[in-house]
Amino acid sequence: MSTSSALIIPVSLPPLVVSADDRVQTRFWEFFVNNIRNAHTRRTYGRAIGEFLAWCEQRGLASLIDIKPLHVGAYVEMLTRSHSAPTAKQRLAAIRMLFDWLVTGQIVPTNPAASVRGPKHVVKVGKTPVLDPSEARTLLDSIDATTPIGLRDRALIGLMVYSFARVGAALAMKVEDVYVQHRRLWVRLHEKGGKRHEMPCHHNLEAYLHAYIDGCGLANDPKGLLFCTIGRGAGEQLPRHGHHRLSQERRDAREGRQHGEPCLDTHDTAL
């Protein structure tokens, strides 16, 4: 069990779980393997829970059943002094979710995190600047579409501008997720929770995608990634946060600035 689980959860088995019996260890692994489907959430929660249980062990707690609301509250208080409020709230959510799972599995009698409140976090103004339509149009027009990389970048940025796609959904697209229906080009986005979002393309996006797929010869590999690396290491998935660098570098080049300013947000752009 531990060997296969290690391939899924990027943390070692915490000492408080190692010292428990097989039933506890199995239930702990099943929390990640059976209960959390999203790989990114699994990694994030794995790190958060591993750090919390290590903190508990360092303070003399010998088993999961020894963890009380006082311990969870003290840990969250410590987090609020060294981390942002959203980070502390996320880690508390991971701890609470784990103990809910352990309670239903009759590993512990109560959830020690259930009564612990996280820090308040109110967002009034977004930190990421929004492109207005003219800025988005200038950005797209500034891309050199005579190269494969330029064709890819224009199609990717265009997809986010015209469809409001999350970057994770855009980068997960396969070539077959761009298809013709009723004489229009459509895109299929695979959203969180296994949901699919299908929509017709704006005429500009349709032109960008046709130029990219035809220009880079992607149509012959419908199961291949739509947006992938080009050149050395070709065919690899683009880094999840690579679009920020890509978008910002193009804005910097256009405006004569040094790279390093806030990133592009296309979610309020209507062209």
Secondary structure, DSSP 8 states (H G I E B T S, - for coil): -HHHHHTT-SS---HHHHTS-HHHHHHHHHHHHTT---HHHHHHHHHHHHHHHHHHHHTT--SGGG--HHHHHHHHHHHHHHS-HHHHHHHHHHHHHHHHHHHHTTSSSS-TTTT--------SS-SS-B--HHHHHHHHHTS-TTSHHHHHHHHHHHHHHHH---HHHHHT-BGGGEEEETTEEEEEEE-GGG-EEEEE--HHHHHHHHHHHHHTT-TT-TTSBSSB--STTTT-B--TTHHHHHHHHHHHHHHT--S-S---B-TT---
